[in-house]
Amino acid sequence: MIDFKNVSKVYDNGTRALSNVNIHIDKGEFVFVVGASGAGKSTFLKLMMREEVPSSGTIRIKDYNLGEMKKRKIPYFRRNMGIVFQDFRLIPNMIVYDNIAFAMRVVGAKEKEIRKRVPYVINIVGLPQKAHSYPSELSGGEQQRVALARALVNNADIIIADEPTGNVDPQMSLEIVELLKRLNETGTTVIMVTHAHDLVKKFDNRVIVLDSGEVVSDGLVDGGEIPIHSSSHLNLQPDGKIKNKFTKKFGKKNKAEEPAGEKGKDDSFLDALVGDTDSYRVYLEEEKPEEVTAENTEGGDSK
């Protein structure tokens, strides 16, 4: 479903963000991608979302070759994905219902479909009593659940969660991952990027570790420990030996907490979700349907 073959990315300023990366992710997998700041996680995501193209190598997601994709096809490609960001990116002057419905309106969904689908995903994320609340009235964990519901509402084949637990407490972090796992059990492919190694160790999932733009480990959590090496996806030295950076930096003897990854704030939700800003502008100029306005919600409960 997702194939990175010999992918390297060098930016115009000379920064080598990824080097000869080979990764295959099957449909329905749940994969953690971990690494410290500067490891290449953000570039990996941007390549998957087709915000960037590789300097060399090929990336295929479903039936798309991302390096050869025409710009006009990018919005349609991104509709296969649901994106969950660390900083939520909710629209402050819209209630929860409208924040989620927003993602359906930009792809041209009919209001009848929206009225059926939005309450369903609100229930999935456990927020039926918050449907008519504004983001400022929600806790951090609740805002992240809204962001997750928005990613789910268009029946995305792939959920990409970019540091989804970065702004919530440890208990809510566990709940967010458990929710992602339940979604994964329905067949949705989930890729969660994080630097929170302690959180990853609590789940028996596949973990891809990036370091300095290279894949230094790819395997399953075993006995609460991230694997030091495994499988054919690893980058090898010319003599065929596995590079030992991971052992030094992430091995059992080194318990130091990794620094938090730096998150770019300029990648707008609008572009990352569908890249269809005209549709967003049209929606913002429209009058909200009567059934979803806050004024019609006496009692505050969602239907």
C-alpha positions as a Markdown table, in Angstrom:
| # | Residue | x | y | z |
|---|---|---|---|---|
| 1 | Met | 0.0 | 0.0 | 0.0 |
| 2 | Ile | 2.8 | 2.4 | 0.9 |
| 3 | Asp | 6.3 | 1.9 | -0.6 |
| 4 | Phe | 9.4 | 4.0 | -0.2 |
| 5 | Lys | 12.2 | 2.6 | -2.5 |
| 6 | Asn | 15.7 | 4.1 | -2.1 |
| 7 | Val | 14.2 | 7.5 | -1.2 |
| 8 | Ser | 16.5 | 10.4 | -0.5 |
| 9 | Lys | 15.5 | 14.0 | 0.1 |
| 10 | Val | 18.0 | 16.9 | -0.1 |
| 11 | Tyr | 16.6 | 20.4 | 0.4 |
| 12 | Asp | 17.7 | 23.4 | -1.6 |
| 13 | Asn | 19.9 | 24.6 | 1.2 |
| 14 | Gly | 21.9 | 21.4 | 1.1 |
| 15 | Thr | 20.2 | 19.7 | 4.1 |
| 16 | Arg | 19.9 | 16.0 | 3.6 |
| 17 | Ala | 16.7 | 15.0 | 5.4 |
| 18 | Leu | 16.4 | 11.4 | 4.3 |
| 19 | Ser | 19.0 | 9.0 | 2.8 |
| 20 | Asn | 18.2 | 5.8 | 0.9 |
| 21 | Val | 15.1 | 5.0 | 2.9 |
| 22 | Asn | 13.3 | 1.7 | 2.1 |
| 23 | Ile | 9.9 | 1.2 | 3.8 |
| 24 | His | 6.9 | -0.9 | 3.0 |
| 25 | Ile | 3.7 | -0.6 | 4.9 |
| 26 | Asp | 0.8 | -3.0 | 4.1 |
| 27 | Lys | -2.9 | -2.1 | 4.1 |
| 28 | Gly | -4.3 | -2.3 | 7.6 |
| 29 | Glu | -1.0 | -2.0 | 9.5 |
| 30 | Phe | -0.4 | 0.1 | 12.6 |
| 31 | Val | 3.1 | 1.6 | 12.5 |
| 32 | Phe | 4.9 | 3.9 | 14.9 |
| 33 | Val | 7.6 | 6.1 | 13.3 |
| 34 | Val | 10.0 | 7.4 | 16.0 |
| 35 | Gly | 13.1 | 9.5 | 16.2 |
| 36 | Ala | 14.6 | 12.5 | 17.8 |
| 37 | Ser | 14.5 | 16.1 | 16.5 |
| 38 | Gly | 16.2 | 16.2 | 13.1 |
| 39 | Ala | 15.8 | 12.5 | 12.4 |
| 40 | Gly | 13.7 | 13.0 | 9.3 |
| 41 | Lys | 10.2 | 12.4 | 10.6 |
| 42 | Ser | 8.7 | 15.6 | 9.3 |
| 43 | Thr | 10.2 | 15.1 | 5.9 |
| 44 | Phe | 8.9 | 11.5 | 5.8 |
| 45 | Leu | 5.4 | 12.8 | 6.5 |
| 46 | Lys | 5.6 | 15.6 | 3.9 |
| 47 | Leu | 6.7 | 13.1 | 1.3 |
| 48 | Met | 3.8 | 10.9 | 2.1 |
| 49 | Met | 1.3 | 13.8 | 1.9 |
| 50 | Arg | 3.0 | 15.0 | -1.3 |
| 51 | Glu | 3.9 | 18.3 | 0.2 |
| 52 | Glu | 7.5 | 17.5 | -1.0 |
| 53 | Val | 8.9 | 15.2 | -3.7 |
| 54 | Pro | 11.9 | 13.0 | -3.2 |
| 55 | Ser | 15.3 | 14.0 | -4.7 |
| 56 | Ser | 15.8 | 10.4 | -5.7 |
| 57 | Gly | 13.9 | 7.1 | -5.4 |
| 58 | Thr | 10.2 | 6.4 | -5.7 |
| 59 | Ile | 7.2 | 6.6 | -3.4 |
| 60 | Arg | 4.0 | 4.7 | -4.2 |
| 61 | Ile | 0.8 | 5.0 | -2.1 |
| 62 | Lys | -2.0 | 2.8 | -3.3 |
| 63 | Asp | -2.1 | 3.4 | -7.1 |
| 64 | Tyr | -0.3 | 6.7 | -7.1 |
| 65 | Asn | 3.4 | 7.3 | -8.0 |
| 66 | Leu | 3.9 | 10.5 | -6.0 |
| 67 | Gly | 7.0 | 11.6 | -7.9 |
| 68 | Glu | 5.1 | 11.6 | -11.2 |
| 69 | Met | 1.8 | 13.0 | -9.8 |
| 70 | Lys | 0.3 | 16.0 | -11.6 |
| 71 | Lys | -0.5 | 18.9 | -9.3 |
| 72 | Arg | -4.2 | 18.8 | -10.2 |
| 73 | Lys | -4.4 | 15.2 | -8.8 |
| 74 | Ile | -2.9 | 16.1 | -5.4 |
| 75 | Pro | -6.2 | 17.1 | -3.8 |
| 76 | Tyr | -7.9 | 13.9 | -4.8 |
| 77 | Phe | -4.9 | 11.8 | -3.6 |
| 78 | Arg | -5.1 | 13.5 | -0.2 |
| 79 | Arg | -8.7 | 12.6 | 0.2 |
| 80 | Asn | -7.5 | 9.1 | 0.9 |
| 81 | Met | -5.9 | 10.4 | 4.0 |
| 82 | Gly | -6.9 | 11.7 | 7.4 |
| 83 | Ile | -4.4 | 13.9 | 9.0 |
| 84 | Val | -4.2 | 14.5 | 12.8 |
| 85 | Phe | -1.8 | 17.2 | 14.0 |
| 86 | Gln | -0.2 | 17.9 | 17.4 |
| 87 | Asp | -1.6 | 21.4 | 17.6 |
| 88 | Phe | -5.2 | 20.3 | 16.6 |
| 89 | Arg | -5.8 | 23.0 | 14.0 |
| 90 | Leu | -9.4 | 23.4 | 14.9 |
| 91 | Ile | -11.3 | 26.5 | 13.6 |
| 92 | Pro | -12.0 | 28.6 | 16.7 |
| 93 | Asn | -15.2 | 30.2 | 15.6 |
| 94 | Met | -16.9 | 26.9 | 14.7 |
| 95 | Ile | -18.5 | 24.4 | 17.0 |
| 96 | Val | -17.3 | 20.8 | 17.1 |
| 97 | Tyr | -20.0 | 19.7 | 14.7 |
| 98 | Asp | -19.0 | 22.3 | 12.1 |
| 99 | Asn | -15.2 | 21.7 | 12.5 |
| 100 | Ile | -15.8 | 18.1 | 11.6 |
| 101 | Ala | -18.4 | 18.8 | 8.9 |
| 102 | Phe | -15.9 | 21.2 | 7.4 |
| 103 | Ala | -13.8 | 18.3 | 6.1 |
| 104 | Met | -16.9 | 16.8 | 4.3 |
| 105 | Arg | -18.0 | 20.1 | 2.8 |
| 106 | Val | -14.7 | 20.7 | 1.1 |
| 107 | Val | -15.0 | 17.4 | -0.8 |
| 108 | Gly | -18.5 | 18.2 | -1.9 |
| 109 | Ala | -20.5 | 16.0 | 0.4 |
| 110 | Lys | -24.2 | 16.5 | 0.5 |
| 111 | Glu | -25.8 | 17.9 | 3.7 |
| 112 | Lys | -27.8 | 14.8 | 4.1 |
| 113 | Glu | -24.6 | 12.7 | 4.2 |
| 114 | Ile | -23.0 | 15.2 | 6.6 |
| 115 | Arg | -26.0 | 15.1 | 9.0 |
| 116 | Lys | -25.7 | 11.3 | 9.1 |
| 117 | Arg | -21.9 | 10.9 | 9.2 |
| 118 | Val | -20.8 | 13.7 | 11.6 |
| 119 | Pro | -22.8 | 12.5 | 14.7 |
| 120 | Tyr | -21.5 | 9.0 | 14.0 |
| 121 | Val | -17.8 | 10.0 | 14.2 |
| 122 | Ile | -18.5 | 12.3 | 17.2 |
| 123 | Asn | -19.8 | 9.2 | 19.0 |
| 124 | Ile | -16.8 | 7.1 | 17.9 |
| 125 | Val | -14.4 | 9.6 | 19.6 |
| 126 | Gly | -16.6 | 9.8 | 22.7 |
| 127 | Leu | -17.8 | 13.4 | 22.5 |
| 128 | Pro | -21.6 | 13.3 | 21.9 |
| 129 | Gln | -22.2 | 15.9 | 24.6 |
| 130 | Lys | -19.6 | 18.3 | 23.1 |
| 131 | Ala | -21.0 | 18.5 | 19.6 |
| 132 | His | -22.1 | 22.2 | 20.0 |
| 133 | Ser | -19.1 | 23.4 | 22.0 |
| 134 | Tyr | -16.4 | 25.6 | 20.7 |
| 135 | Pro | -12.7 | 24.6 | 20.8 |
| 136 | Ser | -12.0 | 27.1 | 23.6 |
| 137 | Glu | -14.5 | 25.2 | 25.7 |
| 138 | Leu | -12.7 | 21.9 | 25.4 |
| 139 | Ser | -9.7 | 20.3 | 27.1 |
| 140 | Gly | -6.6 | 19.5 | 25.1 |
| 141 | Gly | -7.6 | 15.9 | 25.0 |
| 142 | Glu | -11.1 | 16.7 | 23.8 |
| 143 | Gln | -9.7 | 19.0 | 21.1 |
| 144 | Gln | -7.4 | 16.2 | 19.9 |
| 145 | Arg | -10.4 | 13.9 | 19.7 |
| 146 | Val | -12.2 | 16.4 | 17.5 |
| 147 | Ala | -9.2 | 16.5 | 15.3 |
| 148 | Leu | -9.2 | 12.7 | 15.1 |
| 149 | Ala | -12.9 | 12.8 | 14.2 |
| 150 | Arg | -12.3 | 15.3 | 11.4 |
| 151 | Ala | -9.6 | 12.9 | 10.0 |
| 152 | Leu | -12.1 | 10.0 | 10.1 |
| 153 | Val | -15.2 | 11.7 | 8.7 |
| 154 | Asn | -14.4 | 11.1 | 5.0 |
| 155 | Asn | -13.7 | 7.4 | 5.5 |
| 156 | Ala | -10.0 | 7.8 | 4.9 |
| 157 | Asp | -8.0 | 4.6 | 4.0 |
| 158 | Ile | -4.9 | 6.0 | 5.8 |
| 159 | Ile | -4.7 | 7.9 | 9.1 |
| 160 | Ile | -1.5 | 9.9 | 9.6 |
| 161 | Ala | -1.1 | 11.1 | 13.2 |
| 162 | Asp | 1.7 | 13.6 | 13.6 |
| 163 | Glu | 2.7 | 13.8 | 17.3 |
| 164 | Pro | -1.0 | 13.4 | 18.3 |
| 165 | Thr | -0.1 | 13.1 | 22.0 |
| 166 | Gly | 2.3 | 16.0 | 22.1 |
| 167 | Asn | -0.1 | 18.4 | 23.8 |
| 168 | Val | -2.0 | 16.1 | 26.1 |
| 169 | Asp | -1.3 | 14.4 | 29.4 |
| 170 | Pro | 0.0 | 10.9 | 29.8 |
| 171 | Gln | -3.4 | 9.3 | 30.5 |
| 172 | Met | -5.0 | 11.0 | 27.5 |
| 173 | Ser | -2.0 | 10.0 | 25.4 |
| 174 | Leu | -2.8 | 6.3 | 26.1 |
| 175 | Glu | -6.4 | 6.9 | 25.3 |
| 176 | Ile | -5.6 | 8.5 | 22.0 |
| 177 | Val | -3.4 | 5.6 | 20.9 |
| 178 | Glu | -6.0 | 3.1 | 22.1 |
| 179 | Leu | -8.6 | 4.9 | 20.0 |
| 180 | Leu | -6.2 | 4.8 | 17.0 |
| 181 | Lys | -5.7 | 1.1 | 17.6 |
| 182 | Arg | -9.5 | 0.5 | 17.6 |
| 183 | Leu | -9.8 | 2.3 | 14.3 |
| 184 | Asn | -6.9 | 0.2 | 12.9 |
| 185 | Glu | -8.8 | -3.0 | 13.9 |
| 186 | Thr | -11.5 | -1.9 | 11.4 |
| 187 | Gly | -9.0 | -2.1 | 8.6 |
| 188 | Thr | -7.7 | 1.5 | 8.5 |
| 189 | Thr | -4.0 | 1.9 | 8.0 |
| 190 | Val | -2.5 | 4.0 | 10.8 |
| 191 | Ile | 0.9 | 5.7 | 10.8 |
| 192 | Met | 1.7 | 7.6 | 14.1 |
| 193 | Val | 4.8 | 9.7 | 14.2 |
| 194 | Thr | 6.1 | 10.4 | 17.7 |
| 195 | His | 9.2 | 11.0 | 19.8 |
| 196 | Ala | 7.5 | 9.5 | 22.9 |
| 197 | His | 9.5 | 6.2 | 23.2 |
| 198 | Asp | 8.0 | 5.3 | 26.5 |
| 199 | Leu | 4.5 | 5.5 | 25.0 |
| 200 | Val | 5.4 | 3.3 | 22.0 |
| 201 | Lys | 6.9 | 0.6 | 24.3 |
| 202 | Lys | 3.4 | 0.1 | 25.9 |
| 203 | Phe | 2.1 | -1.3 | 22.6 |
| 204 | Asp | 3.1 | -4.4 | 20.7 |
| 205 | Asn | 3.2 | -2.7 | 17.3 |
| 206 | Arg | 5.7 | -2.3 | 14.5 |
| 207 | Val | 8.2 | 0.5 | 15.1 |
| 208 | Ile | 10.3 | 2.3 | 12.4 |
| 209 | Val | 13.2 | 4.3 | 13.9 |
| 210 | Leu | 14.7 | 7.1 | 12.0 |
| 211 | Asp | 18.1 | 8.7 | 12.9 |
| 212 | Ser | 19.8 | 11.3 | 10.8 |
| 213 | Gly | 17.6 | 10.6 | 7.9 |
| 214 | Glu | 18.1 | 6.8 | 7.9 |
| 215 | Val | 16.1 | 3.8 | 8.9 |
| 216 | Val | 18.1 | 2.3 | 11.7 |
| 217 | Ser | 15.4 | -0.1 | 13.0 |
| 218 | Asp | 12.2 | -1.6 | 11.8 |
| 219 | Gly | 10.4 | -4.3 | 13.8 |
| 220 | Leu | 8.0 | -5.1 | 16.5 |
| 221 | Val | 8.2 | -4.0 | 20.1 |
| 222 | Asp | 9.4 | -7.0 | 22.1 |
| 223 | Gly | 9.0 | -7.3 | 25.8 |
| 224 | Gly | 8.5 | -3.6 | 26.2 |
| 225 | Glu | 11.6 | -2.7 | 24.2 |
| 226 | Ile | 12.0 | -1.1 | 20.8 |
| 227 | Pro | 13.9 | -3.5 | 18.6 |
| 228 | Ile | 17.5 | -2.6 | 17.9 |
| 229 | His | 17.4 | -4.0 | 14.4 |
| 230 | Ser | 15.3 | -6.3 | 12.1 |
| 231 | Ser | 14.2 | -7.0 | 8.6 |
| 232 | Ser | 15.2 | -6.1 | 5.1 |
| 233 | His | 14.1 | -2.4 | 5.4 |
| 234 | Leu | 17.3 | -1.4 | 7.2 |
| 235 | Asn | 19.9 | 0.9 | 5.8 |
| 236 | Leu | 23.2 | -1.0 | 5.5 |
| 237 | Gln | 26.8 | 0.0 | 5.4 |
| 238 | Pro | 28.8 | -1.0 | 2.3 |
| 239 | Asp | 30.1 | -4.1 | 4.1 |
| 240 | Gly | 26.5 | -5.2 | 4.8 |
| 241 | Lys | 26.6 | -4.5 | 8.5 |
| 242 | Ile | 23.8 | -2.8 | 10.2 |
| 243 | Lys | 24.7 | 0.7 | 11.3 |
| 244 | Asn | 25.0 | 0.9 | 15.0 |
| 245 | Lys | 23.7 | 4.5 | 15.6 |
| 246 | Phe | 20.5 | 3.1 | 17.1 |
| 247 | Thr | 22.3 | 1.0 | 19.7 |
| 248 | Lys | 24.2 | 4.0 | 20.9 |
| 249 | Lys | 21.3 | 6.4 | 20.9 |
| 250 | Phe | 18.3 | 4.4 | 21.8 |
| 251 | Gly | 19.6 | 1.2 | 23.3 |
| 252 | Lys | 18.6 | -0.1 | 26.8 |
| 253 | Lys | 21.7 | 1.4 | 28.5 |
| 254 | Asn | 20.8 | 4.9 | 27.4 |
| 255 | Lys | 17.6 | 5.9 | 29.3 |
| 256 | Ala | 17.9 | 9.7 | 28.5 |
| 257 | Glu | 14.7 | 11.1 | 27.2 |
| 258 | Glu | 14.9 | 12.2 | 23.6 |
| 259 | Pro | 14.3 | 15.9 | 22.9 |
| 260 | Ala | 11.0 | 16.8 | 21.5 |
| 261 | Gly | 10.8 | 17.1 | 17.7 |
| 262 | Glu | 10.4 | 20.6 | 16.3 |
| 263 | Lys | 7.0 | 21.0 | 14.7 |
| 264 | Gly | 6.5 | 23.4 | 11.7 |
| 265 | Lys | 3.5 | 25.7 | 12.2 |
| 266 | Asp | 3.2 | 26.8 | 8.6 |
| 267 | Asp | 1.8 | 23.7 | 7.0 |
| 268 | Ser | -1.9 | 24.6 | 7.0 |
| 269 | Phe | -4.6 | 22.1 | 7.7 |
| 270 | Leu | -6.3 | 23.3 | 4.5 |
| 271 | Asp | -3.5 | 22.3 | 2.3 |
| 272 | Ala | -2.6 | 19.1 | 4.2 |
| 273 | Leu | -6.1 | 17.8 | 4.1 |
| 274 | Val | -7.1 | 18.4 | 0.5 |
| 275 | Gly | -5.3 | 21.4 | -0.9 |
| 276 | Asp | -8.6 | 22.7 | -2.1 |
| 277 | Thr | -8.7 | 26.3 | -0.7 |
| 278 | Asp | -11.4 | 27.4 | -3.2 |
| 279 | Ser | -13.8 | 25.0 | -1.6 |
| 280 | Tyr | -12.9 | 26.3 | 1.9 |
| 281 | Arg | -13.5 | 29.9 | 0.8 |
| 282 | Val | -16.9 | 28.9 | -0.7 |
| 283 | Tyr | -17.9 | 27.2 | 2.5 |
| 284 | Leu | -16.8 | 30.1 | 4.7 |
| 285 | Glu | -18.9 | 32.5 | 2.7 |
| 286 | Glu | -22.0 | 30.3 | 3.0 |
| 287 | Glu | -24.6 | 30.5 | 5.7 |
| 288 | Lys | -24.4 | 27.6 | 8.1 |
| 289 | Pro | -27.3 | 25.2 | 7.8 |
| 290 | Glu | -29.9 | 25.9 | 10.5 |
| 291 | Glu | -29.6 | 22.4 | 12.1 |
| 292 | Val | -25.9 | 22.9 | 13.0 |
| 293 | Thr | -25.9 | 26.4 | 14.5 |
| 294 | Ala | -25.2 | 27.0 | 18.1 |
| 295 | Glu | -28.4 | 29.0 | 18.4 |
| 296 | Asn | -30.5 | 26.0 | 17.7 |
| 297 | Thr | -29.0 | 23.8 | 20.5 |
| 298 | Glu | -31.0 | 24.6 | 23.6 |
| 299 | Gly | -29.8 | 22.2 | 26.2 |
| 300 | Gly | -26.5 | 21.8 | 24.5 |
| 301 | Asp | -26.8 | 18.0 | 23.7 |
| 302 | Ser | -26.1 | 16.7 | 20.2 |
| 303 | Lys | -28.7 | 14.8 | 18.3 |
